[in-house]
Amino acid sequence: MDAFKQVESFVSVATRGSLSAAARAEGVTPAVIGRRLDALEHRLGVKLLTRTTRSIALTFEGTAFLEDCQRILNDLANAEASVSLGGVKASGHVRVSAPAGFGRLHVAPLLRDFLEVNPDVTCTLDLADRLVDLVNENIDCAIRIGELADSSLVSIRLADNRRVVVASPSYLARHGSPQTPQDLAGHNCLSLGQQRGWLFCDEKGETISVKVGGRLECNDGAVLHEWALAGDGLAWRSLWEVNADLRAGRLVSVLDEFAGPTMGIYAVFPQRKRLALRVRLLIDHLKNHYGRPDYWASPPG
């Protein structure tokens, strides 16, 4: 039990940024938290945190240990929730954040289904393309696409996502199809403007970034999608966005043999001692739907 308390206190200090904040959350004094950290570091034989009177920073070993501890605590919370599912109903309010485009297509419809089977739960869905601060904005769960950098958050991979280069049949009939990523230099590419480039894999399987340009730029991905449908150029879009158009023949994908690395679609949430049952069930609801082979072929909406 002492060892478990030490780990809990370490995670609390690392994610909250101070001994005093962790102490308030646990209802003990900062001195108690400090003794737990000292005991943990002594037991492990490594320094996990660099502590001064003004700040706390994770060491290299502490950063790696934090990720493992967060996963273990989350697995334990899920195990506890699982054995109580038969006798406990989810209730309360859940705040969810998601990127605007993905949220409209693949979160909002599933939220309605989730509330139908959990009538005691209410929900606020915040659609925003900015990186929300989950703790300060009181967000229970956020959906994020791509690599995750914030180690203070716990993540669950919900699905894989791939980006594809697409164009309308009419555009390809007029301008031809690029055969290699380098051929994009001769095409009108619909871009987000100041982006790092479109990612592909070369013949050796290594990731390369190709700068593109064209007559049209927009910082809204939905507009780029519409322009591609209208035949205005090539667009690099996520498969979750254009899959229905590809199946219907409204868009055609090119350069598939050079497709870049798959990205993840994640549910992320702040580290807590116990994940609320309503949040856990919602994450399971999304993951179960995204994991069905037929979902992406005909998503709700």
Long-range contacts (C-beta under 8 A, 24 or more apart in sequence): 2-39, 3-40, 3-43, 5-36, 6-36, 6-37, 6-39, 6-40, 6-43, 7-40, 7-69, 7-72, 7-73, 8-73, 8-273, 9-33, 9-36, 9-37, 9-40, 10-36, 10-37, 10-40, 10-48, 10-49, 10-65, 10-66, 10-69, 11-66, 11-69, 11-70, 11-73, 11-271, 12-271, 13-37, 13-49, 13-56, 14-49, 14-56, 14-58, 14-62, 14-66, 14-152, 15-66, 15-152, 15-270, 15-271, 17-56, 18-56, 19-51, 19-56, 58-151, 63-151, 66-151, 67-151, 70-154, 70-271, 71-154, 73-271, 73-273, 74-154, 74-271, 74-275, 77-272, 77-273, 77-274, 77-275, 77-280, 78-275, 78-280, 80-274, 81-274, 81-275, 81-277, 81-280, 84-277, 85-277, 88-277, 89-118, 89-120, 90-118, 90-120, 90-121, 90-277, 90-278, 90-281, 91-120, 91-121, 91-278, 92-120, 92-121, 92-122, 92-276, 92-278, 93-121, 93-122, 93-123, 93-124, 94-121, 94-122, 94-123, 94-124, 94-140, 94-141, 94-276, 94-278, 94-279, 94-282, 95-123, 95-124, 95-126, 95-138, 95-139, 95-140, 95-141, 96-123, 96-124, 96-125, 96-126, 96-139, 96-140, 96-141, 96-142, 96-143, 96-282, 97-125, 97-126, 97-127, 97-128, 97-132, 97-134, 97-137, 97-139, 97-141, 97-142, 97-143, 98-125, 98-126, 98-127, 98-142, 98-143, 99-127, 99-128, 99-129, 99-143, 99-144, 99-145, 100-127, 100-128, 100-129, 101-129, 101-221, 101-222, 101-241, 102-143, 102-145, 102-238, 102-240, 102-241, 102-265, 103-127, 103-143, 104-301, 105-240, 105-241, 105-299, 105-301, 106-240, 106-290, 106-299, 107-143, 107-286, 109-299, 109-300, 109-301, 110-285, 110-286, 110-289, 110-300, 111-282, 113-285, 113-300, 114-281, 114-282, 114-285, 118-278, 118-281, 121-278, 123-282, 134-268, 134-269, 134-270, 135-270, 140-269, 140-276, 140-279, 141-267, 141-268, 141-269, 141-279, 141-282, 141-283, 142-267, 142-268, 142-269, 143-265, 143-266, 143-267, 143-268, 143-286, 144-265, 144-266, 144-268, 145-238, 145-263, 145-264, 145-265, 145-266, 146-263, 146-264, 147-263, 147-264, 148-264, 148-266, 148-268, 150-268, 152-270, 152-271, 153-268, 153-269, 153-270, 153-271, 154-268, 154-269, 154-270, 154-271, 155-266, 155-267, 155-268, 156-266, 156-267, 156-268, 156-283, 156-287, 157-264, 157-265, 157-266, 158-264, 158-265, 158-266, 158-267, 158-283, 158-286, 158-287, 158-290, 158-291, 159-264, 159-265, 159-287, 159-290, 159-291, 160-262, 160-263, 160-264, 160-265, 161-238, 161-239, 161-240, 161-262, 161-263, 161-264, 161-265, 162-238, 162-239, 162-259, 162-260, 162-262, 162-263, 163-198, 163-199, 163-236, 163-237, 163-238, 163-239, 163-259, 163-260, 163-263, 164-236, 164-237, 164-239, 164-242, 164-246, 164-253, 164-256, 164-259, 165-198, 165-234, 165-235, 165-236, 165-253, 165-254, 165-255, 166-228, 166-234, 166-235, 166-236, 166-237, 166-242, 166-245, 166-246, 166-251, 166-252, 166-253, 166-254, 167-228, 167-231, 167-233, 167-234, 167-235, 167-251, 167-252, 167-254, 168-228, 168-229, 168-230, 168-231, 168-250, 168-251, 168-252, 169-249, 169-252, 170-231, 171-228, 171-231, 171-232, 171-233, 171-234, 172-252, 172-254, 174-231, 177-252, 177-254, 178-234, 178-254, 178-255, 179-255, 180-255, 180-258, 181-208, 181-210, 181-255, 181-258, 182-210, 184-210, 184-212, 184-234, 185-212, 185-213, 187-214, 187-233, 187-234, 188-214, 188-215, 188-216, 188-232, 188-233, 188-234, 189-213, 189-214, 189-233, 189-234, 189-235, 189-236, 190-214, 190-216, 190-217, 190-218, 190-224, 190-227, 190-228, 190-232, 190-233, 190-234, 190-235, 191-217, 191-224, 191-236, 192-217, 192-218, 192-219, 192-221, 192-224, 193-217, 193-218, 193-219, 198-236, 198-260, 199-260, 199-261, 200-255, 200-258, 200-259, 200-260, 201-258, 201-259, 201-260, 201-261, 202-258, 207-260, 207-261, 212-236, 239-296, 240-265, 240-296, 240-299, 243-296, 243-297, 244-298, 244-299, 247-297, 265-290
